[in-house]
Amino acid sequence: MAGRTGVSAEPQIVVADAPQRKRFEATVGGELAGFLIYRERKDLLALIHTEVEGRFEGHGLGGRLARFALDRAREQGVAVLPFCPFVNDWMKRHGEYVDLVPAAYRANFDL
């Protein structure tokens, strides 16, 4: 198809770290749509709370935030403690991330 630019009508979704706010943020078309609050310690990332704005719910943003946080932890070689119920449930459905939780703590998170 000549003349097509490949531009999507879907708004761009971006997930990024906002360390000054101690959270990962998801934006849709440049607008804040959700976030995942974290706390960092040496070799440890505690995931505390996930929140997605009501009008953006049901589009997988929470999962994108969880995956971003867990992939970042794996890249940095840090352990994860999923205190956030959403992230904890998400990890139960995506078992490839359970190894990020130290074995001694997995039972505490029902993993």
VEXGUMAR-407723 format. One record per residue (C-alpha): residue number from 1; residue in one letter; x, y, z. Coordinates in pm, whole numbers. Example, Ala and Ser with C-alpha at 12.3 -4.5 7.8 and 13.67 -1.06 7.14 Angstrom:
2
+------+------+--------+--------+--------+
: resi : resn :      x :      y :      z :
+------+------+--------+--------+--------+
:    1 :    A :   1230 :   -450 :    780 :
:    2 :    S :   1367 :   -106 :    714 :
+------+------+--------+--------+--------+
END
This chain:
111
+------+------+--------+--------+--------+
: resi : resn :      x :      y :      z :
+------+------+--------+--------+--------+
:    1 :    M :      0 :      0 :      0 :
:    2 :    A :    175 :    310 :   -120 :
:    3 :    G :    167 :    612 :    105 :
:    4 :    R :    122 :    422 :    436 :
:    5 :    T :    346 :    551 :    708 :
:    6 :    G :    299 :    267 :    955 :
:    7 :    V :    159 :    505 :   1215 :
:    8 :    S :    -82 :    336 :   1455 :
:    9 :    A :   -405 :    492 :   1573 :
:   10 :    E :   -336 :    334 :   1914 :
:   11 :    P :   -182 :    567 :   2173 :
:   12 :    Q :    177 :    486 :   2262 :
:   13 :    I :    225 :    302 :   2592 :
:   14 :    V :    553 :    371 :   2771 :
:   15 :    V :    671 :    215 :   3098 :
:   16 :    A :    967 :    377 :   3271 :
:   17 :    D :   1136 :    410 :   3607 :
:   18 :    A :   1067 :    731 :   3800 :
:   19 :    P :   1328 :    692 :   4075 :
:   20 :    Q :   1261 :   1035 :   4223 :
:   21 :    R :    907 :    910 :   4301 :
:   22 :    K :   1021 :    553 :   4380 :
:   23 :    R :    787 :    402 :   4129 :
:   24 :    F :    759 :    265 :   3779 :
:   25 :    E :    512 :    460 :   3568 :
:   26 :    A :    300 :    367 :   3267 :
:   27 :    T :    192 :    646 :   3037 :
:   28 :    V :    -55 :    624 :   2752 :
:   29 :    G :    -16 :    891 :   2489 :
:   30 :    G :    199 :   1088 :   2734 :
:   31 :    E :    -62 :   1076 :   3013 :
:   32 :    L :      8 :    896 :   3342 :
:   33 :    A :   -210 :    586 :   3342 :
:   34 :    G :    -66 :    377 :   3624 :
:   35 :    F :    226 :    314 :   3855 :
:   36 :    L :    398 :     52 :   4068 :
:   37 :    I :    553 :    178 :   4393 :
:   38 :    Y :    877 :     14 :   4501 :
:   39 :    R :   1146 :     30 :   4766 :
:   40 :    E :   1506 :    -61 :   4695 :
:   41 :    R :   1773 :   -199 :   4923 :
:   42 :    K :   2109 :   -347 :   4835 :
:   43 :    D :   2036 :   -643 :   4607 :
:   44 :    L :   1662 :   -626 :   4679 :
:   45 :    L :   1355 :   -474 :   4513 :
:   46 :    A :   1034 :   -468 :   4720 :
:   47 :    L :    723 :   -417 :   4506 :
:   48 :    I :    465 :   -242 :   4724 :
:   49 :    H :    155 :   -124 :   4537 :
:   50 :    T :     20 :   -114 :   4182 :
:   51 :    E :   -244 :    133 :   4073 :
:   52 :    V :   -402 :    190 :   3731 :
:   53 :    E :   -634 :    483 :   3662 :
:   54 :    G :   -993 :    361 :   3621 :
:   55 :    R :  -1033 :    458 :   3257 :
:   56 :    F :   -716 :    265 :   3167 :
:   57 :    E :   -809 :    -56 :   3351 :
:   58 :    G :   -852 :   -374 :   3152 :
:   59 :    H :   -581 :   -295 :   2898 :
:   60 :    G :   -295 :   -489 :   3056 :
:   61 :    L :   -112 :   -191 :   3204 :
:   62 :    G :    -74 :   -356 :   3545 :
:   63 :    G :     88 :   -655 :   3378 :
:   64 :    R :    319 :   -430 :   3179 :
:   65 :    L :    426 :   -258 :   3500 :
:   66 :    A :    487 :   -593 :   3671 :
:   67 :    R :    685 :   -732 :   3376 :
:   68 :    F :    893 :   -413 :   3350 :
:   69 :    A :    980 :   -423 :   3722 :
:   70 :    L :   1064 :   -793 :   3719 :
:   71 :    D :   1269 :   -772 :   3399 :
:   72 :    R :   1461 :   -479 :   3548 :
:   73 :    A :   1528 :   -678 :   3866 :
:   74 :    R :   1657 :   -971 :   3660 :
:   75 :    E :   1882 :   -744 :   3451 :
:   76 :    Q :   2025 :   -586 :   3766 :
:   77 :    G :   2064 :   -919 :   3947 :
:   78 :    V :   1847 :   -821 :   4243 :
:   79 :    A :   1595 :  -1030 :   4436 :
:   80 :    V :   1226 :   -936 :   4449 :
:   81 :    L :    973 :   -933 :   4732 :
:   82 :    P :    622 :   -904 :   4580 :
:   83 :    F :    427 :   -742 :   4866 :
:   84 :    C :    183 :   -594 :   4614 :
:   85 :    P :   -111 :   -838 :   4582 :
:   86 :    F :   -147 :   -763 :   4210 :
:   87 :    V :    221 :   -835 :   4136 :
:   88 :    N :    212 :  -1145 :   4357 :
:   89 :    D :    -91 :  -1282 :   4166 :
:   90 :    W :     69 :  -1188 :   3835 :
:   91 :    M :    384 :  -1381 :   3929 :
:   92 :    K :    172 :  -1687 :   4011 :
:   93 :    R :     44 :  -1679 :   3652 :
:   94 :    H :    393 :  -1613 :   3511 :
:   95 :    G :    605 :  -1872 :   3685 :
:   96 :    E :    915 :  -1777 :   3490 :
:   97 :    Y :    962 :  -1491 :   3737 :
:   98 :    V :    924 :  -1686 :   4064 :
:   99 :    D :   1299 :  -1749 :   4077 :
:  100 :    L :   1347 :  -1376 :   4146 :
:  101 :    V :   1197 :  -1428 :   4492 :
:  102 :    P :   1457 :  -1581 :   4727 :
:  103 :    A :   1368 :  -1945 :   4796 :
:  104 :    A :   1354 :  -1880 :   5170 :
:  105 :    Y :   1074 :  -1624 :   5116 :
:  106 :    R :    861 :  -1794 :   4848 :
:  107 :    A :    629 :  -1963 :   5098 :
:  108 :    N :    559 :  -1624 :   5257 :
:  109 :    F :    418 :  -1515 :   4920 :
:  110 :    D :    252 :  -1850 :   4836 :
:  111 :    L :    494 :  -1895 :   4546 :
+------+------+--------+--------+--------+
END
